[in-house]
């Protein structure tokens, strides 16, 4: 991973009866996001012990690239579906590389 980039870790917990629906929404983000300018990495993980627990690991060239991601059609569409699918507000954290 390149230094000076922005890292994002987003943890999203599905409602127990909405796991498959949330997985579908999150999966639909992966390929179009990877093609966005400034996206250096975008991975979707699902917890082996708790299938309701998803994490997105992202790397962006800059904060500007991340903000552009938030304005894309695929992101906005996914965002409108989340309230009915998640158990709590997503935990989204931004990081920079220290060393």
C-alpha angles and dihedrals in degrees: 000000000000122000117246094034127124119247123201127194113190119185116195124183118204125216104255093248093045102055096113093046093049091046089054093050094047093045090053089061098055105076099038091046093051088056094054119110109260096021108127097171139358121178131172117210131187121202113249092214099040117033092194090065116089129173130192116205110198137178121195132186090228145344087262090059090051092049089051088053090057089057096053121112094236093052094046091049092050091048092057090056098049102080093067093044107044130078093210141002109292115260105230120180130181121211140181127206112261098188 
